[in-house]
Protein backbone atom coordinates (compact mmCIF):
# COMPACT_ATOMS: atom_id res chain seq x y z
CA UNK A 1 0.00 0.00 0.00
CA UNK A 2 3.03 2.25 -0.29
CA UNK A 3 1.70 3.67 -3.55
CA UNK A 4 -1.26 5.10 -1.61
CA UNK A 5 0.94 7.10 0.71
CA UNK A 6 1.99 10.63 -0.03
CA UNK A 7 5.26 12.05 1.14
CA UNK A 8 4.89 14.07 4.32
CA UNK A 9 7.60 15.70 6.40
CA UNK A 10 8.59 14.30 9.77
CA UNK A 11 9.59 17.77 10.89
CA UNK A 12 6.68 20.15 11.62
CA UNK A 13 8.79 22.94 10.15
CA UNK A 14 8.86 23.46 6.40
CA UNK A 15 11.83 21.92 4.59
CA UNK A 16 14.58 24.05 3.16
CA UNK A 17 13.81 25.54 -0.28
CA UNK A 18 14.68 23.09 -3.00
CA UNK A 19 14.81 20.14 -0.60
CA UNK A 20 12.20 17.37 -1.02
CA UNK A 21 10.18 16.40 2.07
CA UNK A 22 11.28 13.30 3.92
CA UNK A 23 8.80 10.41 4.17
CA UNK A 24 7.54 9.36 7.57
CA UNK A 25 8.92 6.04 8.76
CA UNK A 26 6.12 3.58 9.51
CA UNK A 27 6.21 0.22 11.19
CA UNK A 28 3.98 -2.85 11.36
CA UNK A 29 1.57 -1.15 13.75
CA UNK A 30 0.56 1.37 11.08
CA UNK A 31 -0.08 -1.42 8.59
CA UNK A 32 -2.09 -3.36 11.16
CA UNK A 33 -4.12 -0.28 12.04
CA UNK A 34 -4.95 0.38 8.38
CA UNK A 35 -5.86 -3.28 7.83
CA UNK A 36 -8.15 -3.22 10.87
CA UNK A 37 -9.85 -0.02 9.71
CA UNK A 38 -10.47 -1.50 6.26
CA UNK A 39 -11.93 -4.66 7.76
CA UNK A 40 -14.16 -2.60 10.04
CA UNK A 41 -15.28 -0.51 7.08
CA UNK A 42 -16.39 -3.64 5.25
CA UNK A 43 -18.20 -5.00 8.30
CA UNK A 44 -20.05 -1.74 9.02
CA UNK A 45 -20.97 -1.34 5.35
CA UNK A 46 -22.43 -4.85 5.27
CA UNK A 47 -24.39 -4.39 8.49
CA UNK A 48 -25.70 -1.01 7.35
CA UNK A 49 -26.84 -2.55 4.05
CA UNK A 50 -28.82 -5.38 5.68
CA UNK A 51 -32.16 -3.52 5.47
CA UNK A 52 -31.54 -3.54 1.67
CA UNK A 53 -33.03 -0.06 1.11
CA UNK A 54 -29.99 1.39 2.87
CA UNK A 55 -27.48 -0.44 0.65
CA UNK A 56 -26.89 2.56 -1.61
CA UNK A 57 -26.19 4.89 1.31
CA UNK A 58 -23.95 2.29 2.95
CA UNK A 59 -21.87 1.82 -0.19
CA UNK A 60 -21.57 5.58 -0.69
CA UNK A 61 -20.50 6.26 2.89
CA UNK A 62 -17.97 3.41 2.86
CA UNK A 63 -16.55 4.60 -0.45
CA UNK A 64 -16.17 8.12 0.92
CA UNK A 65 -14.32 6.74 3.95
CA UNK A 66 -11.92 4.75 1.76
CA UNK A 67 -11.42 7.77 -0.51
CA UNK A 68 -10.43 9.82 2.53
CA UNK A 69 -7.96 7.12 3.52
CA UNK A 70 -6.35 6.93 0.08
CA UNK A 71 -5.97 10.72 -0.03
CA UNK A 72 -5.09 11.53 3.58
CA UNK A 73 -4.01 8.19 5.11
CA UNK A 74 -6.71 8.44 7.75
CA UNK A 75 -10.29 7.31 8.10
CA UNK A 76 -13.01 9.85 8.89
CA UNK A 77 -14.66 9.88 12.29
CA UNK A 78 -17.81 7.98 13.12
CA UNK A 79 -19.98 11.10 13.24
CA UNK A 80 -18.72 12.30 9.88
CA UNK A 81 -19.40 8.94 8.24
CA UNK A 82 -22.82 8.74 9.91
CA UNK A 83 -23.76 12.13 8.44
CA UNK A 84 -22.70 11.00 4.98
CA UNK A 85 -24.74 7.81 5.41
CA UNK A 86 -27.86 9.65 6.60
CA UNK A 87 -27.62 12.19 3.79
CA UNK A 88 -27.42 9.40 1.21
CA UNK A 89 -30.39 7.31 2.35
CA UNK A 90 -33.03 8.62 -0.05
CA UNK A 91 -30.71 9.36 -3.00
CA UNK A 92 -29.33 5.82 -2.72
CA UNK A 93 -32.67 4.10 -3.41
CA UNK A 94 -32.95 4.73 -7.21
CA UNK A 95 -29.45 3.37 -8.02
CA UNK A 96 -30.16 0.38 -5.76
CA UNK A 97 -33.33 -0.37 -7.73
CA UNK A 98 -31.39 -0.08 -10.99
CA UNK A 99 -28.76 -2.56 -9.75
CA UNK A 100 -31.43 -4.99 -8.56
CA UNK A 101 -33.25 -4.76 -11.89
CA UNK A 102 -30.02 -5.41 -13.78
CA UNK A 103 -29.21 -8.40 -11.59
CA UNK A 104 -32.70 -9.86 -12.01
CA UNK A 105 -32.48 -9.42 -15.78
CA UNK A 106 -29.14 -11.24 -15.91
CA UNK A 107 -30.50 -14.02 -13.72
CA UNK A 108 -33.60 -14.47 -15.90
CA UNK A 109 -31.50 -14.60 -19.05
CA UNK A 110 -29.19 -17.23 -17.58
CA UNK A 111 -32.19 -19.30 -16.44
CA UNK A 112 -33.85 -19.08 -19.85
CA UNK A 113 -30.64 -20.18 -21.55
CA UNK A 114 -29.99 -23.01 -19.12
CA UNK A 115 -33.44 -24.61 -19.49
CA UNK A 116 -33.56 -24.16 -23.26
CA UNK A 117 -36.26 -21.48 -23.46
CA UNK A 118 -33.81 -19.38 -25.47
CA UNK A 119 -31.36 -20.95 -27.94
CA UNK A 120 -27.68 -20.43 -27.39
CA UNK A 121 -26.71 -22.86 -24.69
CA UNK A 122 -23.55 -22.66 -22.61
CA UNK A 123 -21.67 -20.13 -24.79
CA UNK A 124 -24.40 -17.55 -24.37
CA UNK A 125 -24.63 -18.32 -20.66
CA UNK A 126 -20.96 -17.42 -20.26
CA UNK A 127 -21.43 -14.35 -22.44
CA UNK A 128 -24.34 -13.23 -20.26
CA UNK A 129 -22.32 -13.75 -17.09
CA UNK A 130 -19.45 -11.72 -18.54
CA UNK A 131 -21.90 -8.98 -19.41
CA UNK A 132 -23.16 -9.00 -15.83
CA UNK A 133 -19.59 -8.83 -14.53
CA UNK A 134 -18.84 -5.90 -16.84
CA UNK A 135 -21.92 -4.11 -15.52
CA UNK A 136 -20.77 -4.79 -11.96
CA UNK A 137 -17.35 -3.33 -12.80
CA UNK A 138 -18.95 -0.16 -14.10
CA UNK A 139 -21.17 0.04 -11.01
CA UNK A 140 -18.05 -0.29 -8.86
CA UNK A 141 -16.53 2.73 -10.59
CA UNK A 142 -19.73 4.71 -10.01
CA UNK A 143 -19.42 3.97 -6.29
CA UNK A 144 -15.76 5.02 -6.38
CA UNK A 145 -16.56 8.31 -8.14
CA UNK A 146 -19.30 9.04 -5.62
CA UNK A 147 -16.94 8.36 -2.72
CA UNK A 148 -14.18 10.53 -4.18
CA UNK A 149 -16.52 13.46 -4.75
CA UNK A 150 -18.11 13.11 -1.31
CA UNK A 151 -14.74 12.98 0.40
CA UNK A 152 -13.58 16.05 -1.52
CA UNK A 153 -16.73 18.03 -0.61
CA UNK A 154 -16.71 16.99 3.06
CA UNK A 155 -19.60 15.71 5.19
CA UNK A 156 -21.29 19.12 5.18
CA UNK A 157 -20.55 19.90 1.55
CA UNK A 158 -23.16 20.15 -1.20
CA UNK A 159 -22.55 16.59 -2.35
CA UNK A 160 -22.74 15.42 -5.94
CA UNK A 161 -25.26 12.61 -6.02
CA UNK A 162 -25.37 9.39 -7.96
CA UNK A 163 -26.31 11.05 -11.23
CA UNK A 164 -23.08 13.06 -11.36
CA UNK A 165 -21.09 10.00 -10.24
CA UNK A 166 -22.68 8.02 -13.07
CA UNK A 167 -21.68 10.70 -15.57
CA UNK A 168 -18.13 10.81 -14.23
CA UNK A 169 -17.85 7.03 -14.42
CA UNK A 170 -19.11 7.14 -18.01
CA UNK A 171 -16.43 9.65 -18.94
CA UNK A 172 -13.87 7.48 -17.22
CA UNK A 173 -14.91 4.44 -19.26
CA UNK A 174 -14.46 6.39 -22.48
CA UNK A 175 -11.10 7.86 -21.44
CA UNK A 176 -9.67 4.76 -19.73
CA UNK A 177 -11.38 1.50 -20.84
CA UNK A 178 -8.86 -0.47 -18.78
CA UNK A 179 -10.35 0.93 -15.56
CA UNK A 180 -13.79 -0.77 -15.75
CA UNK A 181 -12.11 -3.94 -17.06
CA UNK A 182 -9.80 -4.03 -14.04
CA UNK A 183 -12.74 -3.19 -11.77
CA UNK A 184 -14.68 -6.15 -13.17
CA UNK A 185 -11.66 -8.36 -12.60
CA UNK A 186 -11.39 -7.28 -8.98
CA UNK A 187 -15.08 -7.94 -8.37
CA UNK A 188 -14.87 -11.31 -10.11
CA UNK A 189 -11.90 -12.28 -7.94
CA UNK A 190 -13.76 -11.04 -4.85
CA UNK A 191 -16.77 -13.19 -5.70
CA UNK A 192 -14.55 -16.22 -6.27
CA UNK A 193 -12.75 -15.74 -2.95
CA UNK A 194 -16.09 -15.19 -1.24
CA UNK A 195 -17.17 -18.68 -2.29
CA UNK A 196 -13.98 -20.16 -0.84
CA UNK A 197 -14.02 -18.57 2.60
CA UNK A 198 -16.38 -18.67 5.53
CA UNK A 199 -19.46 -16.49 5.15
CA UNK A 200 -18.57 -14.54 8.27
CA UNK A 201 -15.38 -13.33 6.53
CA UNK A 202 -17.15 -11.92 3.48
CA UNK A 203 -17.86 -8.48 5.04
CA UNK A 204 -14.14 -8.09 5.77
CA UNK A 205 -13.40 -8.99 2.16
CA UNK A 206 -15.80 -6.25 1.03
CA UNK A 207 -13.68 -3.55 2.66
CA UNK A 208 -10.54 -4.69 0.87
CA UNK A 209 -12.39 -4.97 -2.44
CA UNK A 210 -13.52 -1.37 -2.07
CA UNK A 211 -9.94 -0.30 -1.44
CA UNK A 212 -8.82 -2.21 -4.54
CA UNK A 213 -11.38 -0.34 -6.66
CA UNK A 214 -10.08 3.00 -5.40
CA UNK A 215 -6.49 1.95 -6.06
CA UNK A 216 -7.41 0.98 -9.63
CA UNK A 217 -9.00 4.37 -10.13
CA UNK A 218 -5.93 6.19 -8.83
CA UNK A 219 -3.32 4.08 -10.61
CA UNK A 220 -4.92 3.61 -14.03
CA UNK A 221 -6.59 7.00 -14.43
CA UNK A 222 -4.55 9.59 -12.52
CA UNK A 223 -4.78 12.19 -15.28
CA UNK A 224 -8.58 12.05 -15.47
CA UNK A 225 -9.14 13.00 -11.84
CA UNK A 226 -11.79 15.69 -11.73
CA UNK A 227 -13.72 17.55 -9.12
CA UNK A 228 -17.25 16.24 -9.59
CA UNK A 229 -18.49 18.78 -7.10
CA UNK A 230 -17.58 21.57 -9.46
CA UNK A 231 -19.34 19.82 -12.35
CA UNK A 232 -22.54 19.28 -10.38
CA UNK A 233 -23.45 22.96 -10.59
N, C-alpha and C positions, 0 to 999 in steps of 0.2 A: 504494500500500500504506500510505498515511498513516493510513487508518482502522484499521489493525491496531496502530498504535503508541500506547502509553499515554504520558501526560505524565510525565516524570521530571525531577528537578531537576539542573541542571548544577553546582550547588554542593553538596558533600558535607554541608554543614550544613543543618539544617532551615530552611525559609522562615519569615519572620515570620508570626505569627498573623494569619489573615485574608487573607494574600497567596497567590494561586494559584502552584503550581510552574511554573517556566519550562521549556519543552520544549528538549530537546537539539538543537542544530543538526547536521544530517547532510549529507554531501555524496555525490557519485556513487560513492565507494568503498564506502560502506555499502550502497547499492542493489546494486552489483555483487557484493558479498560475499553478500548475501541471495539474489540470483539464482543465484549459483554453488552455494550450499548447497542450494537447492531442486532444482536440476538434479542434484546429487550424490545427494540423497535419492531421486529418481526412478530414477536408475541403479542404486543399491545395492538398492532395493526390487525392481527387475526381476531383477537378478542373483540375489538371494536367493530369488526365487520360481521360478527355473528348474527346480528339482527337483519342482515342482508341489505336492508334499505340504507344502512350506514356505510356500506362497503366503499362507495365512491369517496365519501369524506375521509374514511380511514386511510385509503390509499393515497389521497392527496396530502393529508397531514404527515403520513410517514415519509412520503417522497420529499416534502419540504424539509423534514428533519434531516434526511440523508443529504439533501442538497446543501444544507447549512454545514454539515460535517465535512463534505468534500471541499467546500470553499474556505471554511474557517477552522477546521479540525476540532470542532466542538459540536455537541448536540444542544438544541434549544431546550429551555426549561419546560417543565410539565405544564405550567400555566400558559405559556406561549403556544405550545403544541395543542393544548385543549381549545384555545381560542380559534386556531386555524381549523381544527376539527369541527367545532360548533358552527363556524361560518360556512363550512362547506357541506353541511348536511343536505339542505334543499338543492343546491346546484349539483350535487353529486348523484341525484336520482336519475335524471335523463341519461347521462352516459352509462349508468349501471344498467338501465333498461336496454340500451343499445347493445351492450356487451352480452346480456342475457339472450336477446333476440338473435344475435349472431351465433352464439353457442348453440342455441336450439336449432337454428337452421343447419348448421354443420352436422349436428347429431342426427337430424332427420334425413339429411342427404346420405350419410354413412349407413343408416339403417335401411333406407330404400335400396341402396346399392348392394348391401350384404344379403338381403332376402330376395333379390332379383326383381323388385318392382321397377327398377330403372336399369337398363343395360349398361355394361361397363365393367362390372366385376371388380376384382382386386386392384387393378391399376388405377381406376377412378377413385377407389376408396383411399388409396395412398395420396392421390392428387388432392382430394378433398381435405384430408388431414393436413397436408402441407399448406393448403390455402388457409385453413384455420390457424395453423402455427404462424403463418405470415401475418394474419390479422392480429394475433396476440402480440407479435413483435411490434407492430405499429401501435397498438394500444399501450404497450409498455413505454414507448417513447412519448406518447401523449401524457402519461402519468409523470414521466421525468420532466417534461417541459412545464407542466403545471407546478411541480415541486420547485423547480429552479426559479420560476417567476414569483411564486409565493415567498420563497426564501429571500429573494432580492427585494420584494416590496415590504417585508416584515409582517408581523401578525396583525398590526393595525393599519396596514397599507390598503390601497384600494382593491388589490387582488386583480386577477386577470380572468379567471373563469375557465371552464373546460372548452368553450368555443375558441378562445384565443389559443389555448394549448393545442387544440386540434389543428388549427391553422399553422402554428409554428412547427408541429410535427410533420405536417404535409410538406412544408417548405424544406424541412430537413431531409425528408425522403427524396425529394427531387435533387437537392444539392449533394447529399451523401447517401446513395443507395446502400452502401455497406453498413450503415448504422442500423436500419431496421432488420437487415439480414442477420447481423451479429446479435441484435436484441432477440430475434426469434430463436437463434441458436442457444442463447443463455436460458430462455424460458423452456425450450425443449430439454436441455440438460437438467434444469431444475425439476421438471416434471418427472424425468427418468430417475433422478436421485430420490425424489419424493416417494416413488414406488418401492425403492430399495431400503428405505429407513423406516424406523418406527413412526407411527402417525403423530406422536407427541412431539417429534423433532421437526415436523414440517413447518410450524410457525417460525422457528429459528432460521430455517433455510430461506424463508421468505424475506427476512431482513437482509441476508447476504445477496440474494438475487436482486433486490432493489438497489443495493450498492453496486452490483455488477452493471446494471443498466445505466446508472449514473456515470460510472467509469467509462463505459462504451461511448456515451455521449460526449464526455470530455476529451477522450483520446482520439476518437475518429472524426469528430467534427468541431475542433477547437476554433476554427476560423468563422464558423457560422453562429457563434454565440451571440444572441441578441437579447435585448431587454424587452420581454413581452409586455411588461407593464406600460412601456412607452407606446407600444403599438395598439394597446387596448383602447386608447382614447379615440 
